[in-house]
Amino acid sequence: SFKWAKAHIGILGNEAADAYAKLGTTKE
């Protein structure tokens, strides 16, 4: 679900993208 976010935010910082990805997995 958050694959797009990880790819999009990956431009700003992989760490932030990974954090969002983890949040997405937690909510799901």
GROMACS elastic network, one bead per residue, 0.5 to 0.9 nm:
[ bonds ]
;  ai    aj funct       b0    kb
    1     4     6  0.72904   500
    1     5     6  0.83504   500
    1    21     6  0.84377   500
    1    24     6  0.69508   500
    1    25     6  0.82490   500
    1    28     6  0.87409   500
    2     5     6  0.50060   500
    2     6     6  0.62156   500
    2     7     6  0.86259   500
    2    17     6  0.89294   500
    2    20     6  0.72262   500
    2    21     6  0.55807   500
    2    22     6  0.87818   500
    2    23     6  0.87439   500
    2    24     6  0.59108   500
    2    25     6  0.81328   500
    3     6     6  0.50817   500
    3     7     6  0.62098   500
    3     8     6  0.84891   500
    3    21     6  0.70804   500
    4     7     6  0.51422   500
    4     8     6  0.59297   500
    4     9     6  0.83450   500
    5     9     6  0.56696   500
    5    10     6  0.78039   500
    5    17     6  0.65937   500
    5    20     6  0.71980   500
    5    21     6  0.74021   500
    6     9     6  0.53377   500
    6    10     6  0.55151   500
    6    11     6  0.88298   500
    6    14     6  0.74973   500
    6    16     6  0.80815   500
    6    18     6  0.64619   500
    6    19     6  0.87011   500
    6    20     6  0.69588   500
    6    21     6  0.62012   500
    7    11     6  0.72415   500
    7    14     6  0.86318   500
    7    17     6  0.73048   500
    8    11     6  0.60366   500
    8    12     6  0.79073   500
    8    17     6  0.78409   500
    9    12     6  0.52292   500
    9    13     6  0.61825   500
    9    14     6  0.70179   500
    9    15     6  0.89820   500
    9    16     6  0.68181   500
    9    17     6  0.51728   500
    9    18     6  0.89170   500
    9    20     6  0.87374   500
   10    15     6  0.78548   500
   10    16     6  0.74297   500
   10    17     6  0.54308   500
   10    18     6  0.83001   500
   11    14     6  0.72825   500
   11    17     6  0.87446   500
   12    15     6  0.88995   500
   12    16     6  0.77385   500
   12    17     6  0.82249   500
   13    16     6  0.54600   500
   13    17     6  0.63954   500
   13    18     6  0.87161   500
   14    18     6  0.59846   500
   14    19     6  0.85061   500
   15    18     6  0.50876   500
   15    19     6  0.62065   500
   15    20     6  0.87224   500
   16    19     6  0.50182   500
   16    20     6  0.62713   500
   16    21     6  0.85558   500
   17    20     6  0.51598   500
   17    21     6  0.60995   500
   17    22     6  0.86167   500
   18    22     6  0.61325   500
   18    23     6  0.85920   500
   19    22     6  0.51344   500
   19    23     6  0.62609   500
   19    24     6  0.86676   500
   20    24     6  0.61614   500
   20    25     6  0.87015   500
   21    24     6  0.50600   500
   21    25     6  0.63482   500
   21    26     6  0.86702   500
   22    25     6  0.51372   500
   22    26     6  0.61741   500
   22    27     6  0.87118   500
   23    26     6  0.50284   500
   23    27     6  0.62225   500
   23    28     6  0.85859   500
   24    27     6  0.52625   500
   24    28     6  0.62054   500
   25    28     6  0.50649   500
